[in-house]
């Protein structure tokens, strides 16, 4: 799973959000390292909907503009959890190897 996809799903794990909310949340989650553009986000939304990982939640009119909210589906939550676990395992392996390298391994 690509990092932007992981971050979009992570943002939606907190609850339904509209596109701009997801853009801001992804930037916050990534400490400013990932900044999604609207075109990129909405292309990702389309793909994630096709995969059944997210779904439209509702639409609202705010200041004369329509906001469409998206939510994580059950399949999306399962995929996100599996990816988070995979990343944890990889981070754990890296941490162990770094400890070994620091205690007598070569740099």
C-alpha positions, 0 to 999 in steps of 0.5 A, a space after each residue: 500500500 502506498 503511503 498516501 493511501 495509508 494516510 487517507 485511510 488513517 484519516 478516515 478511520 477517525 470518522 467521515 470527512 470531506 476532501 479538504 478535511 482529509 487533505 488537512 488531516 493527512 498533512 497533520 498525521 504526516 507532520 507536514 511531509 505529505 501534502 495531497 493535492 485535490 486532484 490526487 485525493 479525488 482520484 484516490 477516492 475514486 480508486 478506493 471506492 472501486 476497491 470497496 475500502 471507502 464509501 460516500 457517507 453524505 453530502 452537505 451544502 456549506 456556503 453554497 458549495 456541496 461537500 461530499 463526505 467519505 467514510 472507511 468501510 469494514 473492508 477498509 478498516 481491515 486493510 488498514 489494520 493489516 497494513 499497520 501490522 505489516 509496518 509494525 513488523 518491519 519497523 520491529 525488524 529494523 529496530 532489532 537490527 539497528 540495536 545489534 549493529 550498535 552493539 558490536 556490528 559494523 556501521 
